[in-house]
Amino acid sequence: MDYKEYIQPSFLEKYAFIWSEARLLVAALALFSGGVPPVLYFLPVSALYPLVGGLLTIAWVISGVVSAYLLYRWWTGGQMLFGGKENLDTAAFFVNIVSGLNLGITGIFGTNIGMSITSNYILFVVTGLVYLASAYHLYQRWDSFGKKIF
């Protein structure tokens, strides 16, 4: 197996983007359910909590690493997304990045900064809708730009 193809920027960017898009969708579902991770909401089996908790922690740390990587690529690429510097692209991208970094911090330190600021369900729903809108916008732009971000 040739691992070199897996560390190419185009490969890393593609799968980092796909991971972050999926994370935004899952995070929106979590917010709509009151802040409960969907796997715990839809599979409330207490015997599985230690296993699921460990897997969630790993996924959250990966989300933070992916967001840090995408932020690094954006910064070193001249702060351009999809061949330009559109304000809406940048806003949606930063919704994605901040969400991922927050989950990365959650995985490492065990405290979700966003959830500790407020537990207001209306704000959870609004934030979930912003996540969905951002994910949709980023996907549309990514698809129209030849499945590339930078």
PEFENVEN-V861438 format. One record per residue. N is the residue number from 1. RES is the residue in one small letter. SS is DSSP state (alpha for helix, beta for strand, coil for the rest). PHI is phi in whole degrees, -180 to 180 (none if undefined). BURIAL is 1 if it has 24 or more other ideal C-beta (glycine too) atoms within 12 Angstrom, else 0. Layout:
{{N;RES;SS;PHI;BURIAL} {N;RES;SS;PHI;BURIAL}}
This chain:
{{1;m;coil;none;0} {2;d;coil;-96;0} {3;y;alpha;-74;0} {4;k;alpha;-62;0} {5;e;alpha;-66;0} {6;y;alpha;-82;0} {7;i;alpha;-111;0} {8;q;coil;-72;0} {9;p;alpha;-54;0} {10;s;alpha;-64;0} {11;f;alpha;-66;0} {12;l;alpha;-63;0} {13;e;alpha;-63;1} {14;k;alpha;-60;1} {15;y;alpha;-76;1} {16;a;alpha;-66;1} {17;f;alpha;-65;1} {18;i;alpha;-62;1} {19;w;alpha;-58;1} {20;s;alpha;-69;1} {21;e;alpha;-65;1} {22;a;alpha;-63;1} {23;r;alpha;-63;1} {24;l;alpha;-61;1} {25;l;alpha;-67;1} {26;v;alpha;-67;1} {27;a;alpha;-64;1} {28;a;alpha;-62;1} {29;l;alpha;-60;1} {30;a;alpha;-62;1} {31;l;alpha;-66;1} {32;f;alpha;-65;1} {33;s;coil;-93;0} {34;g;coil;90;0} {35;g;coil;100;1} {36;v;coil;-93;1} {37;p;coil;-54;1} {38;p;alpha;-53;1} {39;v;alpha;-63;0} {40;l;alpha;-78;0} {41;y;alpha;-71;0} {42;f;alpha;-90;0} {43;l;coil;-133;0} {44;p;coil;-80;0} {45;v;coil;-109;0} {46;s;alpha;-62;0} {47;a;alpha;-66;0} {48;l;alpha;-91;0} {49;y;alpha;-56;0} {50;p;alpha;-62;0} {51;l;alpha;-66;0} {52;v;alpha;-64;0} {53;g;alpha;-61;0} {54;g;alpha;-65;0} {55;l;alpha;-67;0} {56;l;alpha;-63;1} {57;t;alpha;-60;1} {58;i;alpha;-62;0} {59;a;alpha;-63;1} {60;w;alpha;-67;1} {61;v;alpha;-65;1} {62;i;alpha;-59;1} {63;s;alpha;-61;1} {64;g;alpha;-66;1} {65;v;alpha;-64;1} {66;v;alpha;-61;1} {67;s;alpha;-65;1} {68;a;alpha;-63;1} {69;y;alpha;-63;1} {70;l;alpha;-63;1} {71;l;alpha;-64;1} {72;y;alpha;-60;0} {73;r;alpha;-64;1} {74;w;alpha;-63;1} {75;w;alpha;-64;0} {76;t;alpha;-75;0} {77;g;coil;-94;0} {78;g;coil;83;0} {79;q;coil;56;0} {80;m;coil;-110;0} {81;l;beta;-128;1} {82;f;coil;54;1} {83;g;coil;81;0} {84;g;beta;-157;0} {85;k;coil;-128;0} {86;e;coil;-70;0} {87;n;alpha;-61;0} {88;l;alpha;-67;0} {89;d;alpha;-61;1} {90;t;alpha;-65;1} {91;a;alpha;-63;0} {92;a;alpha;-64;1} {93;f;alpha;-62;1} {94;f;alpha;-73;1} {95;v;alpha;-59;1} {96;n;alpha;-61;1} {97;i;alpha;-66;1} {98;v;alpha;-63;1} {99;s;alpha;-60;1} {100;g;alpha;-68;1} {101;l;alpha;-64;1} {102;n;alpha;-61;1} {103;l;alpha;-67;1} {104;g;alpha;-62;1} {105;i;alpha;-64;1} {106;t;alpha;-61;1} {107;g;alpha;-65;1} {108;i;alpha;-83;0} {109;f;alpha;-103;0} {110;g;coil;82;0} {111;t;coil;-125;0} {112;n;coil;-87;1} {113;i;alpha;-60;0} {114;g;alpha;-60;1} {115;m;alpha;-73;1} {116;s;alpha;-79;0} {117;i;alpha;-71;0} {118;t;coil;-154;0} {119;s;coil;-124;0} {120;n;coil;-76;0} {121;y;alpha;-61;0} {122;i;alpha;-61;0} {123;l;alpha;-67;0} {124;f;alpha;-61;1} {125;v;alpha;-65;0} {126;v;alpha;-62;0} {127;t;alpha;-64;1} {128;g;alpha;-60;1} {129;l;alpha;-67;0} {130;v;alpha;-64;1} {131;y;alpha;-61;1} {132;l;alpha;-65;1} {133;a;alpha;-64;0} {134;s;alpha;-65;1} {135;a;alpha;-60;1} {136;y;alpha;-63;0} {137;h;alpha;-61;1} {138;l;alpha;-63;1} {139;y;alpha;-64;1} {140;q;alpha;-60;0} {141;r;alpha;-68;1} {142;w;alpha;-62;1} {143;d;alpha;-65;0} {144;s;alpha;-76;0} {145;f;coil;-101;0} {146;g;coil;77;0} {147;k;coil;58;0} {148;k;coil;-129;0} {149;i;coil;-103;1} {150;f;coil;-107;1}}
